[in-house]
Amino acid sequence: MGAAEEGLSEGRQSREHFLTRKHNLTEEHNLTEEHNLTGKHNLTGEHNLSMIFVTVGTHEQSFERLTDYMDKWAGSHDEEVIVQLGYTKKVPVNCTWHKMIKHDDYLRLLDDARIVITHGGPACFTEVLKSGKVPIVVPRMKKMGEHVDDHQVEICREYEKKYRNIIVVEDIEKLGGVIDDYDNITKDMNKGFSESNNAAFCEALSDIVDRLFQ
């Protein structure tokens, strides 16, 4: 199989995988109790009053572009940073980190965090919206080896434009500025996610995915 044919096959598999999951917006982040905490800290312990939670979901490719940046950021700031690494191999040195997090702990971290930063998986950022927060969303990119295609970039751009309740950061070097100015950026933004919009949102995702894989 040639490179172009192999890439097309991979893209089709990704589309089919995405479409089978898109109607369950809680699936991607729902890291169930069968996963043990493998990080260096126990989530039952107390954390600082001001905390940033970073989650990269459960996609099987590493996302060091985000986790490395936040590790460096944490090294020069007093605010606690908790990172869910997923399959990212390099571990932070300045952050509290866990590979996987139980669902109840995950929801508690969403509630406790001052800011939540997620990858571009819709299940992740819509769950943050349900907690009443505006998420900072860093979509995975194919060219960076973070996903098999750029559907996260496409979805996040469309979602941000239509709903105005997420902050999309594609250039990682701009993330620090967004964190610094978060309160000012979000003060006039829409907040929250209505379950009544779930069907319409999934339909919109289907349209985006169909265009992406044409």
Protein Blocks (a to p, Z undefined) as FASTA:
>chain_A
ZZklmmmmmmmmmmmmmmmmmmmmklmmmccfkbccfbfbdfkbccdfbdcdddebjafb
dcfklmmmmmmmmmmcfbdcdddekjafbdcfkbccdfbdcfklmmmmmmmpmbdcddfb
fklmmmmmmnopacddddddfklopafbfklmmmmmmmmmmnopaccdfblmlmmmmmmm
mmmmmmmgcedjdfklmmmmmmmmmmmmmmmmZZ
